[in-house]
């Protein structure tokens, strides 16, 4: 698998370390909380979906995205931005 976009990294990591129990760790109430590869990928996707949903509600109210050259530069589909998907 060739990594060409930042979100390809999760799939690549899943290929390289599918059963890793401590793929990511963080402090939680003074102790360390370990996240497996699967938990990390699932949590990352949940955050991404939430951000896309929030972005969709914003673009419905503020359609400024149509004028932004960044969407074309980063190859974001127009139907995703308009909420017509």
C-alpha positions in Angstrom: 0.0 0.0 0.0 1.3 3.4 -1.0 0.7 6.2 1.5 -0.3 9.3 -0.5 -2.6 11.0 2.0 -2.4 11.5 5.7 -5.4 9.4 6.4 -3.8 6.5 4.6 -1.4 6.2 7.5 -4.0 4.4 9.7 -4.6 1.7 7.1 -0.9 1.3 6.6 -0.4 0.9 10.4 -3.2 -1.7 10.5 -1.3 -3.7 7.9 2.0 -3.4 9.7 0.8 -3.9 13.3 -2.7 -5.4 13.2 -2.6 -7.0 16.7 -0.5 -4.4 18.6 -2.1 -3.8 22.0 -0.3 -0.6 22.8 -0.3 1.2 19.4 -1.1 4.5 21.2 -1.0 5.6 24.9 -2.1 8.6 26.8 -2.6 9.8 30.4 -6.0 9.3 31.9 -6.6 10.3 35.5 -3.0 10.1 36.3 -2.5 6.6 34.8 -1.6 5.4 31.3 -4.4 4.3 29.0 -3.3 2.0 26.2 -5.1 1.8 22.9 -4.8 -1.1 20.5 -4.4 -0.6 16.7 -8.1 -1.4 16.2 -9.2 1.0 19.0 -7.0 3.8 17.6 -8.4 3.3 14.1 -12.0 3.2 15.3 -11.6 6.2 17.5 -9.9 8.2 14.7 -12.6 7.4 12.3 -15.3 8.4 14.8 -13.6 11.8 15.3 -13.3 12.2 11.5 -17.0 11.4 10.9 -17.9 13.9 13.6 -15.8 16.6 12.0 -17.3 15.9 8.6 -20.8 16.0 10.0 -20.1 19.3 11.8 -18.5 20.7 8.6 -21.6 19.7 6.6 -23.9 21.6 9.0 -21.6 24.7 8.7 -21.5 24.6 4.9 -25.3 24.5 4.8 -25.4 27.7 6.8 -22.3 29.4 5.3 -21.6 28.3 1.7 -18.3 30.1 1.5 -16.6 26.8 0.6 -17.5 27.3 -3.0 -15.0 30.1 -3.2 -12.2 28.5 -1.4 -9.2 27.3 -3.6 -8.1 25.0 -0.7 -10.9 22.5 -1.5 -9.7 22.1 -5.1 -6.0 22.0 -3.9 -6.7 19.1 -1.5 -9.1 17.3 -3.9 -12.2 17.4 -1.6 -15.3 16.3 -3.6 -17.8 19.0 -4.2 -20.7 16.8 -3.2 -19.2 16.1 0.2 -18.9 19.9 0.8 -22.4 20.7 -0.3 -24.0 18.0 1.8 -25.6 16.3 -1.2 -24.1 12.9 -0.6 
